[in-house]
Amino acid sequence: MTDDNGVMNSCSSGCSGKTVPVFQPRGPVAIDRNATGFRRYAALLPCSEVLDTPFPVSTFRATRLAETLGFDNLYLTLTGHFPKLGQTSPTCSFKELEAVAVFSRLRTHDCRRPVLLASAGNTARAFAYFGAKIGYPTVIAVPGNARASLWLPDEDGLAERVERFVRFVSVREPGNYLDASRLCAAVQAALGSAVINEGGFTNIGRTTGLGLCAASFVDAVGRVPDHYVQAVGSASGAVAALRTYELLMGASARPMSLHLIQNAPYTLLVDALEARRVKVDATPYLDYIDSACSPMLTSADPAYAYPGGLKERLDDGWSIGGAAVTNSEIYSAQHLAWRTERLQLLLPAAAALAGLKQLVESGRIGRTETVQLNLTGGGEEQLKAECGYFHPHLDEGLSAIIPEVRGEVARGDAAHRVAGRLGRWIAEFE
């Protein structure tokens, strides 16, 4: 155990490799039912000052959808822009939970070095939005095929603030998230201590923030579900949910089963969970990345075999399984959510619903059991219609031809060109 300094994303005790960190609060953990927004759950976050912003998640009972699927106790934990439910989210994604927690943590420790991360779309939107809103310099590496996901609401002055505080570096199509991650790592190596690597699931801000989906369920229902269902890429959200349930509910969380959904044919985690593999190898799956309609679910380096990850939780006796859903099933689930509950879901959330449908029909979830379905994003079309939107500027992307991305980046040539451009911008904040 070590004290948090706001930027540490690795073990300080000589550990080798990545670790999924565990947050241990100094005092009792409880939901502050007298507070609103993120401050309601401040005890679960590793920061003394939480950004004062509305909480984008709500949990409610879904009777029509449950009746259609043929069981009784279905609760939706929903993130997104749904004004009829009294819920608004400027980016329509539960990645806002990550961004708010990470930026709150950095501000708690008075950090000002630019933060660097890679994203396939939803995380980029959340970090660009909040980085711009609070004036924190943010660098995001993205694949060119994420362009459609890189929209932001046309709020007064936001475009100017994004231009001032956010920089996007990119890999042109057919580059994917894995290529963007490689570019991010190479730029980090070139810039060194001039930037802070956000760290993904090794960042305690990110994992505690994502765990607030579990806090929303406890807040609304007062117990742990029998089954927790979520679509996953890195699975950091599922690991975070487990930890949050442990903090809030103690040993009573143990009987819960987790069901993690992926977009076939990219089923790296599902296959590992079903076969109880010791580690994962993304190599056989990389050719399938572009076949998945939801690229946000195609992490090549998930939180599985690392200390604190899914494999360790399996070994601890937690019930964790997976299910794979096709593109066709995901699109059908989008229609089902709209027809029954009038919810317009993003593709990762629709994948979770498709997985739940499969789990119920196969008997893996009983018809009288209590289910939490974590729907991680939606309401995009309504928000765009109400507020308008814009696409932030992308730099001239690196070629996605294999020799440049996997050769030139590896040699450092392309990364140093990108880092040179960024270095001049970074100097403005010193």
C-alpha positions in Angstrom: 0.0 0.0 0.0 1.3 3.5 -0.8 -0.1 7.0 -0.7 -1.4 8.5 -4.0 0.6 11.3 -5.6 -1.9 11.9 -8.4 0.2 10.7 -11.3 1.5 7.3 -10.2 0.1 4.5 -12.4 2.5 1.7 -11.5 3.5 -0.3 -8.5 6.0 1.5 -6.3 7.3 -1.7 -4.6 9.4 -3.2 -7.4 6.6 -5.0 -9.2 7.2 -5.9 -12.9 4.7 -5.1 -15.6 1.2 -3.5 -15.2 -1.1 -3.7 -12.2 -4.8 -3.1 -11.8 -4.6 -0.9 -8.7 -6.9 -1.1 -5.6 -8.1 2.0 -3.9 -8.2 1.8 -0.1 -10.0 4.8 1.4 -8.7 6.1 4.7 -12.1 6.3 6.3 -15.5 4.7 6.1 -17.1 4.5 2.7 -20.7 5.6 2.2 -22.9 7.3 -0.3 -23.6 10.9 0.7 -27.3 11.0 0.2 -27.4 14.7 1.0 -25.1 15.5 -2.0 -25.8 15.6 -5.7 -23.7 15.0 -8.8 -20.3 13.3 -8.5 -20.0 14.6 -4.9 -22.6 12.1 -3.8 -20.0 9.3 -4.4 -16.9 11.3 -3.4 -15.9 8.8 -0.7 -15.3 6.2 -3.5 -12.8 8.4 -5.4 -9.1 9.0 -4.8 -9.3 12.7 -4.6 -10.2 15.3 -2.0 -12.0 17.6 -4.4 -14.4 16.2 -7.0 -15.4 18.2 -10.1 -18.8 19.8 -9.5 -20.6 18.4 -12.5 -23.9 16.4 -12.9 -23.7 12.6 -12.5 -24.5 11.1 -15.9 -25.7 7.7 -14.6 -29.0 6.5 -13.2 -30.5 3.1 -12.2 -34.1 2.2 -12.7 -36.4 -0.8 -13.1 -37.2 -1.6 -16.7 -40.5 -3.3 -16.7 -41.4 -3.4 -20.4 -38.0 -4.7 -21.5 -38.0 -7.3 -18.7 -41.5 -8.4 -19.8 -40.4 -8.7 -23.4 -37.3 -10.8 -22.4 -39.5 -12.9 -20.1 -38.2 -12.2 -16.6 -39.1 -10.0 -13.6 -36.4 -8.0 -12.0 -34.4 -6.1 -14.5 -32.6 -2.9 -13.5 -30.9 -0.7 -16.1 -27.9 1.3 -15.1 -28.0 3.8 -17.9 -25.4 6.5 -18.9 -26.3 9.1 -21.5 -28.5 11.9 -22.5 -32.1 11.0 -21.6 -33.9 14.2 -20.5 -37.2 12.4 -19.9 -35.5 10.5 -17.2 -34.0 13.6 -15.8 -30.6 12.6 -17.0 -28.1 14.5 -19.2 -24.6 13.6 -20.3 -22.6 15.9 -22.7 -20.8 13.0 -24.3 -23.4 10.2 -23.9 -20.9 7.7 -22.6 -19.9 6.3 -19.2 -16.4 7.2 -20.0 -17.3 10.5 -18.4 -16.9 8.6 -15.1 -13.3 8.0 -16.0 -12.6 11.5 -17.2 -14.1 13.3 -14.2 -12.3 11.0 -11.7 -8.9 11.3 -13.5 -9.0 15.0 -13.8 -10.3 15.4 -10.2 -7.3 13.3 -9.1 -4.8 15.4 -11.0 -6.3 18.6 -9.7 -6.3 17.3 -6.1 -2.5 16.9 -6.4 -2.0 20.2 -8.4 -0.6 18.5 -11.5 -0.4 20.6 -14.6 1.6 18.5 -17.1 -0.4 17.5 -20.1 -2.1 14.1 -19.9 -1.7 11.6 -22.8 -4.0 8.7 -23.7 -5.2 6.6 -26.6 -8.9 6.0 -27.5 -11.1 4.4 -30.0 -13.7 7.1 -29.6 -15.8 7.3 -26.4 -12.9 7.9 -24.0 -11.5 10.5 -26.4 -14.8 12.4 -26.4 -15.1 12.4 -22.6 -11.4 13.5 -22.0 -11.6 16.1 -24.7 -14.8 17.6 -23.2 -13.7 17.8 -19.6 -10.1 18.7 -20.4 -11.4 21.6 -22.4 -14.0 22.6 -19.8 -11.5 22.8 -16.9 -8.6 24.0 -19.0 -6.4 20.9 -18.5 -4.0 20.2 -21.5 -4.9 16.8 -23.0 -3.3 14.8 -25.8 -5.3 12.0 -27.4 -4.1 9.4 -29.9 -6.9 8.0 -32.1 -7.4 5.8 -35.1 -8.7 7.4 -38.2 -11.8 5.2 -38.2 -12.9 6.8 -35.0 -13.6 10.1 -36.7 -17.4 9.7 -36.5 -17.2 9.2 -32.8 -15.1 12.3 -32.2 -18.0 14.8 -31.9 -18.6 17.2 -29.1 -21.8 19.2 -28.2 -21.9 22.7 -29.6 -21.9 24.4 -26.2 -21.0 28.1 -26.0 -17.3 28.5 -26.2 -16.4 24.8 -26.1 -14.9 24.6 -29.6 -12.5 27.4 -28.8 -11.5 25.7 -25.5 -11.0 22.4 -27.3 -8.7 24.2 -29.8 -6.7 25.7 -26.9 -6.4 22.8 -24.5 -6.8 19.5 -26.6 -4.6 18.0 -29.3 -5.5 14.9 -31.3 -2.8 12.8 -33.0 -4.0 10.1 -35.3 -3.3 7.2 -37.5 -5.1 7.3 -40.9 -7.4 4.4 -42.0 -7.2 1.5 -42.0 -5.4 2.1 -38.7 -7.2 0.8 -35.6 -7.1 1.3 -31.9 -4.1 -0.9 -31.5 -2.2 1.3 -33.9 -3.3 4.4 -32.0 -2.1 2.8 -28.8 1.3 2.1 -30.4 1.5 5.7 -31.5 0.6 6.9 -28.0 3.4 4.8 -26.5 5.9 6.0 -29.0 5.0 9.7 -28.4 5.2 9.1 -24.6 8.7 7.7 -25.1 9.7 10.7 -27.2 8.2 13.3 -24.8 9.3 11.7 -21.6 8.4 13.5 -18.4 6.9 16.5 -20.3 3.6 14.6 -20.3 1.7 12.3 -17.9 0.7 8.9 -19.4 -3.0 8.5 -18.3 -2.3 4.8 -17.9 -5.7 3.1 -18.8 -6.7 0.5 -16.3 -3.5 1.1 -14.3 -4.9 4.5 -13.4 -6.7 4.4 -10.0 -8.8 7.4 -11.1 -10.1 5.5 -14.1 -11.0 2.3 -12.3 -12.6 4.0 -9.3 -14.6 6.3 -11.6 -16.0 3.4 -13.6 -17.0 1.7 -10.4 -19.6 4.3 -9.8 -22.0 2.4 -12.0 -22.1 -0.1 -9.2 -22.6 2.7 -6.6 -25.6 3.9 -8.7 -27.2 0.4 -8.3 -26.7 0.3 -4.6 -28.0 3.8 -4.2 -31.2 3.0 -6.1 -31.8 -0.7 -5.1 -30.0 -1.0 -1.7 -28.5 -4.4 -2.5 -26.1 -6.3 -4.9 -27.7 -7.8 -8.0 -27.7 -11.5 -8.6 -26.2 -10.9 -12.1 -24.2 -8.0 -13.5 -24.1 -7.7 -17.3 -21.8 -5.4 -19.3 -20.1 -5.3 -22.7 -16.4 -4.9 -22.3 -13.2 -4.1 -24.1 -10.4 -3.9 -21.5 -12.9 -5.0 -18.8 -11.6 -2.3 -16.4 -15.3 -1.3 -15.8 -16.2 -4.8 -14.7 -13.2 -5.0 -12.4 -14.1 -1.6 -11.0 -17.7 -2.7 -10.4 -16.5 -5.7 -8.3 -14.3 -3.5 -6.2 -17.0 -0.9 -5.6 -19.5 -3.6 -4.6 -16.9 -4.9 -2.1 -16.3 -1.5 -0.6 -20.0 -0.7 -0.2 -21.5 -4.1 0.6 -18.6 -6.3 1.9 -19.0 -10.0 1.9 -22.6 -9.8 0.7 -21.3 -9.0 -2.8 -19.8 -12.4 -3.2 -22.7 -14.4 -4.6 -23.1 -12.0 -7.5 -22.2 -13.4 -11.0 -20.6 -11.2 -13.7 -21.4 -11.7 -17.4 -19.0 -9.9 -19.8 -20.1 -9.4 -23.4 -18.0 -9.0 -26.5 -18.6 -8.3 -30.2 -18.0 -11.5 -32.2 -15.7 -12.4 -33.8 -13.4 -10.3 -31.5 -13.9 -12.5 -28.4 -10.5 -12.4 -26.7 -11.9 -12.0 -23.2 -14.9 -14.2 -23.6 -12.8 -17.1 -24.8 -10.3 -16.6 -22.0 -13.0 -16.6 -19.4 -14.8 -19.6 -20.7 -11.6 -21.6 -21.0 -10.2 -20.2 -17.7 -6.9 -19.3 -19.5 -3.9 -18.3 -17.5 -3.2 -15.3 -19.9 -4.6 -13.8 -23.1 -2.9 -13.6 -26.5 -4.5 -11.0 -28.8 -2.6 -12.2 -31.9 -5.3 -14.6 -33.3 -7.9 -11.9 -32.9 -6.2 -8.9 -34.4 -7.5 -9.6 -37.9 -11.1 -9.4 -36.5 -10.9 -5.9 -35.1 -12.4 -4.3 -38.2 -15.2 -7.0 -38.4 -16.7 -5.8 -35.1 -19.4 -3.1 -35.4 -18.4 -1.8 -32.0 -14.6 -1.2 -32.1 -14.7 0.1 -28.5 -15.0 -3.6 -27.4 -11.7 -4.7 -29.1 -8.9 -4.0 -26.6 -5.8 -6.0 -27.3 -4.4 -5.6 -23.8 -7.3 -6.1 -21.3 -7.2 -6.2 -17.6 -7.1 -10.0 -17.4 -3.8 -11.6 -16.3 -2.4 -8.6 -14.5 -2.3 -8.4 -10.7 -5.7 -7.2 -9.7 -7.3 -8.2 -13.0 -10.1 -10.7 -14.0 -8.0 -13.8 -13.7 -7.0 -13.0 -10.1 -10.7 -12.4 -9.3 -11.6 -15.7 -10.9 -9.0 -17.4 -8.7 -10.5 -15.6 -5.7 -13.8 -17.5 -6.3 -15.8 -14.8 -8.1 -18.3 -16.1 -10.7 -17.3 -14.5 -14.0 -18.3 -15.6 -17.4 -18.7 -14.3 -20.9 -20.9 -14.3 -24.0 -20.3 -13.3 -27.6 -22.9 -11.4 -29.7 -22.8 -10.8 -33.5 -23.2 -7.5 -35.3 -26.7 -8.5 -36.3 -27.7 -9.3 -32.7 -26.3 -5.9 -31.6 -28.3 -4.0 -34.2 -31.4 -6.0 -33.3 -30.8 -5.1 -29.6 -30.7 -1.4 -30.5 -34.1 -1.7 -32.0 -35.4 -3.7 -29.0 -34.3 -1.0 -26.6 -36.0 1.7 -28.6 -39.2 -0.3 -29.1 -39.6 -1.3 -25.5 -38.1 1.6 -23.4 -37.6 4.4 -26.0 -33.9 4.3 -25.4 -31.5 5.1 -28.2 -28.4 3.1 -27.3 -24.8 3.3 -28.6 -23.4 0.1 -30.0 -21.5 -1.1 -26.8 -24.6 -0.7 -24.7 -26.7 -2.5 -27.4 -24.1 -5.3 -27.2 -24.7 -5.7 -23.5 -28.5 -6.0 -24.1 -27.9 -8.5 -26.9 -25.8 -10.5 -24.4 -28.5 -10.4 -21.7 -31.1 -11.7 -24.2 -28.8 -14.6 -25.0 -28.1 -15.3 -21.3 -31.8 -15.4 -20.4 -32.8 -17.6 -23.4 -30.0 -20.1 -22.6 -31.0 -20.3 -19.0 -27.8 -18.9 -17.6 -29.9 -16.2 -15.9 -33.0 -17.3 -14.1 -36.3 -15.6 -14.7 -36.8 -14.6 -11.1 -33.3 -13.3 -10.4 -32.3 -9.7 -10.0 -30.2 -8.4 -12.9 -28.2 -5.2 -13.4 -27.7 -4.4 -17.0 -25.0 -1.7 -17.4 -25.9 0.2 -20.5 -22.8 2.4 -21.0 -24.0 5.0 -23.5 -27.0 6.4 -25.4 -29.1 9.4 -26.3 -26.5 10.7 -28.9 -29.0 11.5 -31.6 -31.3 13.5 -29.3 -28.4 15.5 -27.8 -27.1 16.3 -31.3 -30.5 17.4 -32.4 -31.0 19.6 -29.3 -27.6 21.1 -29.0 -25.8 20.7 -32.3 -22.3 19.3 -32.4 -18.9 19.8 -34.0 -15.9 17.6 -34.8 -12.6 18.8 -33.3 -9.6 19.3 -35.4 -7.5 16.2 -36.1 -3.8 16.6 -37.1 -2.7 15.2 -40.4 -2.6 11.5 -39.5 0.2 9.1 -39.9 -0.1 6.7 -42.7 -1.7 3.4 -41.6 0.4 1.4 -44.0 2.1 -1.3 -42.0 5.8 -0.2 -42.6 5.1 3.3 -41.3 2.9 2.5 -38.3 4.7 -0.6 -37.1 8.1 0.2 -38.6 8.6 3.9 -38.5 6.9 4.3 -35.2 9.0 1.5 -33.8 12.1 3.3 -34.9 10.8 6.6 -33.5 10.9 8.6 -36.7 7.1 9.3 -36.9 6.8 9.7 -33.1 9.5 12.3 -33.0 7.8 14.3 -35.7 4.6 14.2 -33.8 6.4 14.9 -30.5 8.1 17.9 -32.0 4.8 19.5 -32.9 3.3 18.7 -29.5 6.4 20.0 -27.7 5.9 23.5 -29.0 2.3 23.4 -27.8 3.2 21.9 -24.4 5.7 24.7 -23.8 2.8 27.2 -23.7 1.6 25.6 -20.4 5.0 25.5 -18.6 
